[in-house]
């Protein structure tokens, strides 16, 4: 899935509009299976949620206070889905 297939969720007040009727704190995104990247100071940084992805193996942290937007791969309208249920 290319970056053009992702939803770009703008951060407002430390939250993103995860579902039409639900906002989530941006810090939840770093644990969400749908989160792919964060836009920080105009540049995209891979999400720490990809640390367990065999293909990606991301290990860096993200300054969540500086996040402007989140690239989200949720195409089914599931909303926040924690990676802990997959790795626990």
N, C-alpha and C positions, 0 to 999 in steps of 0.2 A: 504494500500500500504506500503510495507516494505521499509527500507532505500536502499535496493538493486535495487529498481525500480526507484530511483531518478537519475537524471543527476547530476553529480558533476562538477560544473563550477568553474574553477580556476580563481582567481582574479589576474589580471595583470594591473598595473597602475591605480588601483582603479576602474576597470571596469570588467565586465564579458561578455563572448560571449553569449548573450541571444538568438540570432538567427544567422544563418550562415552569414548574411550580416549586423548584427547590434550588437554593444556593448552597454551595459547599465551601468551607474554608479552603484556601489554596494549599494549605499544608496537608490536607487530605489527599491531594493530587499525587504527592510523591509516593503514596502507598496504593494508588489506584491502577488496576490492570489496563485501563484505557489510556492513561496519560503517557504521551510520547515525548514531548518537549516542553520546556518553559522558555518564554521570551524574556530575556533579562538584558536591559540596556540595549535593546534593538537586535540582539543576537540570540540564536536558539541554542539551548543547552539540553542535552538528553536528560530524561527524567530518571531519578534514582530508582523508580519502580521497575526499570529495565535491568536492574542488577542481577536478577535471576533468569533473565532471558539468555538462552544458550548462544544466540546470534549476537547480542549486543554487549552483555557483560559490563554495563555501566557501573562505575564505582564512585563517581564524584558526587559531591553535595551541591545544592543549589541555595543561593541566598534568597529565601522565600520572601523577604521583605522588599526585594527589588524586582520581583516578577511582575511583568506587565500583561502577559497572556499565557494561556496554556493550549498546547495542541493536543486534542483529544481524539482518540480513535473509536469512540463509542458510536457505532452505527445502528445499534438495536434499541437505543433509548433506555438502557439499563441504569444509567447513572453511576454513582460511586460504587466501585466493587473492589474491595480490599485484596491486595496480593497475599495478605497473611493467611487467607483461607486456602491458598494454593501451596504455600510453603510450610505451613504449620503442621 
